[in-house]
Amino acid sequence: MKRNRVLFYVLASLALVLCVCGVSRYHRNEASTISLPPQPITVNTAWPEVMEFEPYFHRDFIEAVTTARQQNKPILMLFTAKNCLYSKQILNTTFQSDILKPFLQRFVLINIDINEQKEICHRLNIDSTPTIQFISAEGVPLQRINGAAKPEDLIVHINSTLQTIAMHGRIVMR
């Protein structure tokens, strides 16, 4: 168990370094749809405290976006379907993982059924389940994961998303 945790720390650190290197090469052109403020928001990417937390998925998109803006948290959208075996698996195993729960606290979680909320799926070009879409508190799509993901893989994407937000501050559409 201790060996797995050390391996996780090494992989997470490597992922952060790669993200920083990739983002530092980012050059913003004038036609960009992203506006960056002069002072970025800092995000603590240290290992979060393990505490009792059960992920709560909003079902109403407007309510979740309002909550995200009030709390200044990014959004993690999980697109699922009732008849999808992998959607059930990701909800019942991945998002219930004890190593993932502390990281999920940094997001407002939304579970969207693609058969019930087709307008949102069409806007974000979602056509398969499960799909995880990271969105800034201002509504800008950041990263996407298609298919079922292991908790360790999801943590790497979460850290990368938080690092992007920290480096660019608030990400706002023009």
C-alpha positions in Angstrom: 0.0 0.0 0.0 2.8 2.4 0.9 4.6 1.5 -2.3 1.5 2.4 -4.3 1.2 5.8 -2.6 4.9 6.6 -3.3 4.3 5.6 -7.0 1.2 7.8 -7.1 3.2 10.8 -5.7 5.9 10.3 -8.3 3.4 10.0 -11.2 1.3 13.0 -10.0 4.5 15.1 -9.7 5.6 14.1 -13.1 2.2 14.9 -14.6 2.3 18.4 -12.9 5.8 19.1 -14.3 4.7 18.1 -17.8 1.6 20.3 -17.5 3.7 23.3 -16.4 6.1 22.7 -19.3 3.2 22.5 -21.7 1.4 25.5 -20.4 4.6 27.6 -20.3 4.9 27.2 -24.0 1.4 28.5 -24.5 1.3 31.8 -26.5 -1.9 33.8 -26.5 -2.8 35.4 -29.8 -5.1 38.4 -30.2 -7.9 36.3 -31.8 -8.0 34.0 -28.7 -11.4 33.4 -27.1 -9.8 33.3 -23.6 -9.3 36.5 -21.6 -6.8 36.3 -18.8 -6.7 38.7 -15.8 -3.4 40.2 -14.7 -3.4 38.4 -11.3 -3.9 34.6 -11.4 -5.7 32.7 -8.7 -3.4 30.4 -6.8 -4.4 26.8 -6.2 -2.8 24.5 -3.6 -2.0 21.3 -5.5 -0.6 19.6 -2.4 -2.0 16.3 -1.3 -5.4 17.2 0.2 -6.4 16.1 3.7 -8.4 12.9 3.7 -11.7 13.6 5.3 -15.2 12.2 5.2 -16.7 13.2 1.9 -19.4 11.7 -0.3 -19.5 13.1 -3.8 -22.7 15.0 -4.5 -23.8 15.2 -8.1 -26.1 18.0 -9.1 -28.8 17.1 -11.6 -29.8 20.6 -12.5 -27.2 22.4 -14.8 -28.3 25.9 -13.9 -28.2 25.2 -10.2 -24.7 23.7 -10.5 -23.3 26.6 -12.5 -24.7 29.0 -9.9 -23.1 27.1 -7.1 -19.8 26.9 -9.0 -19.8 30.7 -9.5 -20.7 31.4 -5.8 -18.0 29.0 -4.6 -15.5 30.0 -7.3 -15.0 26.3 -8.1 -14.5 24.7 -11.5 -17.1 22.1 -12.7 -16.7 18.4 -13.4 -19.5 17.2 -15.6 -20.1 13.5 -15.9 -22.2 12.5 -18.9 -23.9 9.1 -18.4 -26.8 7.0 -19.7 -29.1 4.8 -17.7 -28.5 1.8 -20.0 -24.7 2.2 -20.1 -22.8 -0.4 -18.1 -19.6 1.8 -18.0 -21.6 4.8 -16.7 -22.8 2.7 -13.8 -19.3 1.4 -13.2 -17.7 4.9 -13.1 -20.4 6.2 -10.7 -20.2 3.2 -8.4 -16.5 2.5 -8.3 -14.3 5.4 -9.7 -16.2 8.2 -8.0 -16.5 6.2 -4.7 -12.7 5.7 -4.5 -11.2 6.9 -1.3 -8.1 8.3 -3.1 -10.3 10.4 -5.4 -12.7 11.9 -2.9 -10.4 14.6 -1.6 -9.8 15.8 -5.1 -13.5 15.9 -6.0 -14.0 18.4 -3.2 -12.4 21.1 -5.3 -15.1 20.8 -8.0 -18.9 21.2 -8.3 -20.0 17.9 -9.7 -22.8 17.5 -12.2 -24.2 14.2 -13.6 -26.0 14.7 -16.9 -28.0 11.9 -18.5 -27.5 12.3 -22.2 -31.0 11.1 -23.0 -32.7 13.6 -20.8 -30.6 16.8 -21.4 -29.8 16.7 -25.1 -29.3 20.4 -25.4 -26.3 20.5 -23.2 -24.8 17.4 -24.9 -25.3 19.0 -28.3 -23.6 22.3 -27.1 -20.6 20.4 -25.8 -20.5 17.9 -28.6 -21.0 14.9 -26.3 -21.9 11.7 -28.2 -20.7 8.8 -26.0 -20.9 7.8 -22.3 -19.3 8.0 -19.9 -17.6 11.3 -20.7 -16.1 13.7 -18.2 -15.8 17.3 -19.1 -14.0 19.9 -16.9 -15.3 23.4 -17.2 -14.1 26.6 -15.5 -16.5 28.4 -13.1 -17.1 30.9 -15.9 -18.3 28.1 -18.3 -15.2 27.6 -20.5 -14.6 23.9 -21.4 -11.1 22.9 -20.4 -10.4 19.1 -20.6 -12.4 16.1 -21.6 -12.0 12.4 -20.8 -13.9 9.9 -23.0 -14.7 6.5 -21.6 -14.3 5.0 -18.2 -11.3 6.2 -16.2 -9.5 4.8 -13.2 -9.3 7.0 -10.1 -5.5 7.5 -10.6 -6.0 8.7 -14.2 -8.8 11.0 -13.1 -6.5 12.6 -10.4 -3.9 13.4 -13.1 -6.5 15.1 -15.2 -7.9 17.0 -12.1 -4.4 18.2 -11.2 -3.8 19.3 -14.8 -7.1 21.2 -14.9 -6.4 22.9 -11.5 -2.8 23.8 -12.7 -4.2 25.3 -15.9 -6.7 27.4 -13.9 -3.9 28.5 -11.5 -1.6 29.5 -14.2 -4.2 31.5 -16.2 -6.3 32.7 -13.3 -9.9 33.0 -14.2 -10.6 31.8 -17.7 -13.4 33.9 -19.3 -15.0 33.7 -22.7 -14.9 37.0 -24.6 
